[in-house]
Amino acid sequence: MSDAQTPGGPERDGPEPEEIRFFGTTWVHHGGGYVLRRAAVAVGSLVLAAVGALVLRFAFQGLEFGGVGPLVNVLVVAGFAICSALAFRRTWDGFVRRPDPSSESAADKSAHSLMLIGFIGSLLAYFCRSLIEAPGEKLHRAEYEAARERHERRRTARTGNPAAKKPRPKGKKRG
């Protein structure tokens, strides 16, 4: 239960920050174990990418034991490499800008399978971004600061807002 929901607790003024996966709202003030979380996300995504590469290696060895031929081996490796590169780029772009909801096309929906095949690319994007910041922090911070600015402008521009009024000196009456 937050402070705003507790009886008698202080009411929060303005917009609330959006939570980031694995970080919650610790990205706002870099508190609450933010640095440790970043390190854990970096190490975890790198370990998962290595495990994924090991699983793909076993699958590739299965193809070799099956004797499918060099053409199929090359196509499988190229397919995973291309899908991983596309997944890396798509994941990285998701950290810096939101996708346009009006442009949800069939191509965007079919890209989900590419992202699934190229999971190593997504994990490596998480690793690289967590070395810089919490993945998506820059985008969330820009949106949060813009929302706070809009809120502040609305609050100070309204007439009759008790929170924005300055107290009158005692003894003076309105006339």
N, C-alpha and C positions, 0 to 999 in steps of 0.2 A: 504494500500500500504506500503510495507516495505521500509527501507532505500535503499536497493540495487535496488529497482524498481523506486525510485524517481529520476528525473533528477538532476544530480549533487550531489546525495547522496553518502555516502561512500559505497564502494563495500565490501561485507563480504568475508573474507578469510577463506576457509575451509567449511566443511560440516555443514549443519543446523541441530539442534536437532529435533527429531521427537516429535510431540505433543502427549500428554497423555489426554485421555478423562477427562473432568472437570478441567484440569490443564493447558492445552496448553503447553507452554514451560517454565512456571514458575518454574518447577522442577529443571531446570539447576542451577539457582542461589538462589533458594528458596525465590524469591521476588514476587511482584505482588499479595499479598494476599495468598501466598502458605499455610500458617498455617491455615488461615480461611477456605480455600478450603478443606484442609484435614479434619478439624473438620466438615464441612458441609457434606462431603462425608461420614464420619463415622456416623454422626447422621442420615443423610438421608437414608443410607443403612440399619441401624438398625430399623428405623421407618418403612421402606418399608417391611422389613422382619417380623416385628410384625403385620403389616396390612395383609400381606400374610398368616401368621399363623392364624389370625382371620378369614380370608376368608375360609381357609381350615377347621377350626373348624366348621363354618356354614355348609360346605359341609358334614362334618362328622356327624353333627346333622341331616342333611337331610337323610343320610343313616340310622341313628337310627330310625327316624320317619317312614321310608319306611319299616322297619322291615326286613332287608335283612339277618340278622343273624350274629352271632359273627365271623364266619369264614371270611366273606366278610369284616367286620370291621377290623379284624386283617390284612388281605391282603392289604387293602387300606392304613392303617397306616404304615405297613412295606414297602410298595411300595414307599410311599412318603419319608420315612426315608432313604431308600437305595438311591433313586434318589437324595435326598438332599446331602447325604454324597458324592456321586459320583460327583455331580455338584460342591460342595465345593472343592474337590481335583482337579478337572479339571480346575476350575477357578484359584485356588492357583498356580497350575503348570504353567498356562498361564502368571502369573506375574514374574516368574523366568526364563522361557525359551520359545523360540518360537517353535511352532509345526513344524515338518519337512514337508515341502510341498510335498516332493516326497512320503511320506508315507500316503497321504490322501486316506484312504481305506473306504470301505463300513461301517466298524465298527465306524470310526470317524464320518461319515455322519449320522449314526443312533444315535449317541450320542447326537445329537442336541435335539431330543425329550426328552431324559433323562435330559438334561440341562433345558428344558422348564418345565418339571414336578418338578425338584428339584431346582426351582428358589430361594427358601429360602436359600439353601446352597450357591448359588452364591452370594446372597446379604450378607450373613454372612462372606464369604471370603473377599468381598470388605470391610466390616466393620473391620475385623481383620487386613487386610493389611494396611488400612488407619491409623490405630493406630501406625504403624511402619514407613510408608513412603507413598508417592503417589502410588497407585496400579500400579505396573509395572515400577516404577522409577529405581530400581536396574538394571533391564534388559536394559532399555533405556539408562541409564548412562554408562553401560559397552559398549554397542554398539556405543554410541556417542564418548566416549573416544578412543575406538579402531579406529573409522573412523578418528578422529582428528590426532591420531598418524600416521596412514597410509598417510594421507594428508601431514603431516609435513615431513615425510620421502621422499615422492615423490617430494615435493617442494624443499627440500634442496639437493636432489640427482641429480636433473636435472642440466645440464650445460646450460648456456645461459638464465637462469630464472632471469629477471631483479629484481624481488622482493627479491631474495636470494643473489644477488651480493652485495659486499661491495663497497662503493664509493672509487674511486682512489684518491690519493692525487693530488692536483692541481699542475701543472707545470711538471709533469712527463709524458712522452710520451711512448706509447707501442713501443717496439723495436724489 
